[in-house]
Amino acid sequence: MSIRFRLLLSFMSVVIVSVIVFALAAYSLSVAVTGDFRSISGFYKVHYAVHPLSDEEDSLFIDLKYLAKHDPMRLKETLLLEDYDQQLKMVQAGLVVRDDERILYQTPTLHDVDLIGALPAYDLNNRSIRNTMNVGNRFFSYAKFDFYFSPEEQGSIFVIRERSPFAEVIRTLLPILIGMLAAILLLTGWLLYRYVTRKIIKPLDALRRSAEHITEGDLTFQLHSSSRDEVGQLVLTFDQMRRQLYDSVQLQLHYEENRKQLLSNISHDLRTPITTIKGYAEGIRDGVANTPEKLDKYVGAIHTRASDMEQLVDELLLYSKLDLNKEPFSFEQLMLLPFLKSVVEELAIDFDNERVVVSWLATGKDEFFVLADREKLKRVVVNLLSNCLKYMVSQPKRITIGMEEKDGFAIVQIKDNGPGIHPDALPHIFERFYREEPSRSKAAGGSGLGLAIAKQIIEGHGGEIGAESLPQQGTTIYFTLKIFEDRR
C-alpha cells in the first residue's frame, strides 16, 4: 500500500469518524433532554413546546390552573396576581391573564411587548397548553390554560418565559451547521491531503527517480527543493550526496587518467637512459671501448644515466608521498630572509659558473618569521632556482629575489629574465612531467617533477604557489607562507 493511499485513508477516516461522533453526540443530547429515542427529527421544534417551564414555574402554573378551575373570579384580584407574579419573577418567568380579548394583567417586565396579537387563540379544550411564540425579534416559551370567568366571559392564564434568540438560532441552524461541519472536514481533509502530497509524496517521488538515475549511472540528475522543512532538507542532503558522488567519480576518472599519464611519462623518461645504458654496456661487452679513455667515457656515461634514473625515482617517490599525505612535515620557526640567503649561498658556485647575477629587492621589513619544514622548504627554493639556471640562455643572466607582507602572509618572489612561458602553457607548469616546448625543452634536462613537488610542499605549509610570465619577458614564481607572530 502506497503512502499516498495510506494518507488518503487516514484523512477520510478522520472525516468520517468526526461526523459520526458529532451526530452521536447530538442524538445523545436530544435523547437526554427529551427522553424520546425518536426525537432526533423533531427535537428542535418540540423541545420548548414540551418543556417550556422549569419545575418551579410549572408548580406555580398548576396552582393558577387550580384556581381557574375552582375559583376563577379570584384571578381578577390584583393583589393575588401580583403575588403570583412576584413568585414567578423569582424563577425568571412572568404572568399574563387575558379576559376575552383584553389583557387583564401583564407582568411589568413585559409591558413593552405587544402580546395581544401574539398570544394563541382561546381553546376551551386546551389541546395545546405548552408551546412557543415569537414577538418581533423576541422568543418566548409558555404554558397556558383557558377557562371561563362566567358563562359569557372567557379567560386565559399564561406563564411566560423569554428564551435566548441566539439559542433559538443555533437550534434552527444546527442541521445546517452539521452539514457545514461535514463539508469543512471534507475540504480540510482534501486540502491536507493535497498539501502533504505536494510536500512529502512529490519530493519522495523525485528522490526515487534520482536514485533510479544513480542506479543507471547517471549522476547529472539534479534535485531542487523550495521548502526548508525536514523533507526539503532530506532532498537537499540527497542532492548534495549525489554531487559529492559525481565529484568523486570525476576525481576517480581524473586520477585514472593521471595514473595512465604518469605511467606513460615514467616509461618515456626511463626509456632514454635505459637505452643509453644498454648501448654503452653492449659497447663495452663487444669490445668497442678498447682503450682506457673510451672505457672511462662509457662507464662515466652509464653512471650519469643511472644517477639520472635514481634522481627520477627519488623525486617520483617523494611526490607520491606528498600527494598521498604520507610524507611527514617537521615544522620549526624560521627567520625567512636569512634562510633564503643561506640557500642562495649554497648555490653560489653554480651561479658563478653560469655567470648569473642574484639581486635582492628591498622588503621594507627585514624579518619574517614563519613555521616551516626547513629541508622541504629548502627543496622548494632549490627547485625554483635550478629551473632559473636551466632555462636562462641569453646574457646577462639575472635572478631577482624579493619578499613582501600581505594579509598575514609572507610572499616570496623569484624572477628570472629567461625566455618566459606562453600563456597557454602557464596554467600547466605545476603538473607532473609537464614541459613546455620549445622554450622549456627536454634538452634542459630534469624529471619534470620539480614544480609539482614544490606545489605539494607549499600547500602542505598552508600556502599557495603560482607563476606570472610572458614570452621573452622572463618568469616570476611566487609562493606564500603564513607569518608566525609569536617570536619568543
Secondary structure as GFF3:
##gff-version 3
##sequence-region A 1 488
A	DSSP	alpha_helix	3	34	.	.	.	ID=ss1
A	DSSP	alpha_helix	43	50	.	.	.	ID=ss2
A	DSSP	alpha_helix	55	70	.	.	.	ID=ss3
A	DSSP	three_ten_helix	72	76	.	.	.	ID=ss4
A	DSSP	alpha_helix	78	90	.	.	.	ID=ss5
A	DSSP	beta_strand	94	99	.	.	.	ID=ss6
A	DSSP	beta_strand	102	106	.	.	.	ID=ss7
A	DSSP	three_ten_helix	108	110	.	.	.	ID=ss8
A	DSSP	beta_strand	130	135	.	.	.	ID=ss9
A	DSSP	beta_strand	138	150	.	.	.	ID=ss10
A	DSSP	beta_strand	153	163	.	.	.	ID=ss11
A	DSSP	alpha_helix	165	196	.	.	.	ID=ss12
A	DSSP	pi_helix	197	201	.	.	.	ID=ss13
A	DSSP	alpha_helix	202	215	.	.	.	ID=ss14
A	DSSP	alpha_helix	230	285	.	.	.	ID=ss15
A	DSSP	alpha_helix	292	323	.	.	.	ID=ss16
A	DSSP	beta_strand	331	335	.	.	.	ID=ss17
A	DSSP	alpha_helix	336	346	.	.	.	ID=ss18
A	DSSP	alpha_helix	348	354	.	.	.	ID=ss19
A	DSSP	beta_strand	356	360	.	.	.	ID=ss20
A	DSSP	beta_strand	369	373	.	.	.	ID=ss21
A	DSSP	alpha_helix	374	391	.	.	.	ID=ss22
A	DSSP	beta_strand	397	406	.	.	.	ID=ss23
A	DSSP	beta_strand	409	416	.	.	.	ID=ss24
A	DSSP	three_ten_helix	426	428	.	.	.	ID=ss25
A	DSSP	three_ten_helix	442	444	.	.	.	ID=ss26
A	DSSP	alpha_helix	450	460	.	.	.	ID=ss27
A	DSSP	beta_strand	465	469	.	.	.	ID=ss28
A	DSSP	beta_strand	475	482	.	.	.	ID=ss29
###
